[in-house]
Amino acid sequence: MAVAVFAPIFVLLCGAVVAMVVARRLADESEALDASLRRLDRVENALIPVRVETRHVRRSSDQITRR
């Protein structure tokens, strides 16, 4: 009889603990995703001058080969 009373409580507590762990991991992964997106934005912004310079070099080399 005691098992029938305490088993549902135990199952609910175990489920609550698992839900808490999953929620915490989701929060951690969300923070990690935000950090990686910020790093990606920084890398993309750092590459803008390289892309612009590449276009200038390509444009000037096209003019040289046409002459």
C-alpha positions as a printed NumPy array, in Angstrom:
array([[  0.   ,   0.   ,   0.   ],
       [  2.838,   2.375,   0.833],
       [  4.357,   1.857,  -2.609],
       [  1.097,   2.886,  -4.251],
       [  1.12 ,   6.142,  -2.275],
       [  4.781,   7.107,  -2.622],
       [  5.466,   5.888,  -6.172],
       [  3.511,   8.674,  -7.936],
       [  5.174,  11.299,  -5.742],
       [  8.597,   9.834,  -6.51 ],
       [  7.848,   9.758, -10.238],
       [  6.67 ,  13.385, -10.153],
       [  9.792,  14.461,  -8.275],
       [ 12.036,  12.609, -10.728],
       [ 10.199,  14.234, -13.626],
       [ 10.613,  17.661, -12.04 ],
       [ 14.347,  17.1  , -11.583],
       [ 14.737,  15.954, -15.188],
       [ 12.735,  18.953, -16.418],
       [ 14.923,  21.275, -14.348],
       [ 18.112,  19.75 , -15.776],
       [ 16.797,  19.974, -19.346],
       [ 15.714,  23.594, -18.845],
       [ 19.143,  24.502, -17.466],
       [ 20.924,  22.834, -20.386],
       [ 18.684,  24.659, -22.851],
       [ 19.522,  27.951, -21.155],
       [ 23.254,  27.169, -21.299],
       [ 23.076,  26.217, -24.974],
       [ 21.077,  29.339, -25.74 ],
       [ 23.774,  31.469, -24.12 ],
       [ 26.465,  29.592, -26.053],
       [ 24.553,  30.135, -29.292],
       [ 24.261,  33.863, -28.592],
       [ 27.997,  34.063, -27.9  ],
       [ 28.863,  32.212, -31.103],
       [ 26.575,  34.489, -33.125],
       [ 28.319,  37.531, -31.652],
       [ 31.709,  36.049, -32.599],
       [ 30.463,  35.33 , -36.113],
       [ 29.251,  38.921, -36.467],
       [ 32.66 ,  40.178, -35.343],
       [ 34.429,  37.966, -37.886],
       [ 32.094,  39.063, -40.677],
       [ 32.593,  42.719, -39.776],
       [ 36.349,  42.205, -39.727],
       [ 36.226,  40.699, -43.231],
       [ 34.424,  43.663, -44.806],
       [ 37.662,  45.62 , -45.493],
       [ 39.231,  42.494, -46.997],
       [ 36.28 ,  42.062, -49.352],
       [ 36.385,  45.71 , -50.392],
       [ 40.142,  45.578, -50.978],
       [ 39.745,  42.404, -53.045],
       [ 37.221,  44.16 , -55.257],
       [ 39.605,  47.081, -55.767],
       [ 42.474,  44.777, -56.683],
       [ 40.291,  42.788, -59.044],
       [ 39.041,  45.953, -60.716],
       [ 42.566,  47.303, -61.191],
       [ 43.872,  43.963, -62.493],
       [ 41.005,  43.837, -65.   ],
       [ 42.05 ,  47.218, -66.298],
       [ 45.668,  46.124, -66.654],
       [ 44.854,  43.012, -68.683],
       [ 42.636,  44.941, -71.102],
       [ 45.412,  47.275, -72.227]])
